[in-house]
């Protein structure tokens, strides 16, 4: 309950304090990428319960001749890459934190399609609310393998504490400043998780 109180207080203060940054970023997204300004996607939350996560849009809606979306690397604009490298695209998730869909710290919410692909150990990442940042994000982010990422997520589930959360938040600020681990090698962000190799 204390963690939830901290989430509510911190996200409320941050949304007010960062409102000029949110407004300017929204204006620039509209100018560079058009509407909609926000990217909304259903993600699994606590216990796998779906919720709508919001971020600033970073990609164009470019499609091939058959109407299929082009790969992320072809749709991600230089402006969108800048938003991601500074993590400004993540700021609207503070609203998800305020609503209770997310926490400031926890395993990152991934895609709904990954749910049936997890083994029982990896699925434990959903035993806590997903976070704006997390233990995996400050220990490699998108530059580590899925197996490493999930191992870090479940380690956090087993060892979570307010002190650990504060350390992760501090490391997140440092990581954003040095722009480390933004994408996997050869990928716009991270390759898709296709299940565990047997």
C-alpha angles and dihedrals in degrees: 000000000000090000090052091049090052090049092052094046096043096045092047093050092043094050090053096041093045096042092109090052091047091050095049092045091049090051092050093047090052091048096045103033105016125220138015097047093190127060111216124191136165111246133174114260134179109351088000093292109156121244135168111256118200129206136157111274114255103171139067120238091239115160138186125245090279093054096254118140114257119240116285091251090060096044098045108097125207087251090051090049089053091052090052095045090054092039089232088132089066097057096093087062086078085078088056088052092050091050092050098246091113142017128224088248128032141091111316114258108250132187125308089230090066094063097088091044097063122097117226093269095049092047089064088078085083093060088091134041113276115251142225084230132009149180092276091050092059093043102056105320108200095348094077130074124266090248091055091045093053092045089055091047093054091044087058091050090055097043106033118146137150090253091054090049091053090050091050092049091050091049090048091058090050092047093050090052094051092038094225127172096003094147141011117252110281093006135101088227119333133334116253119270107242100178136275119312112235 
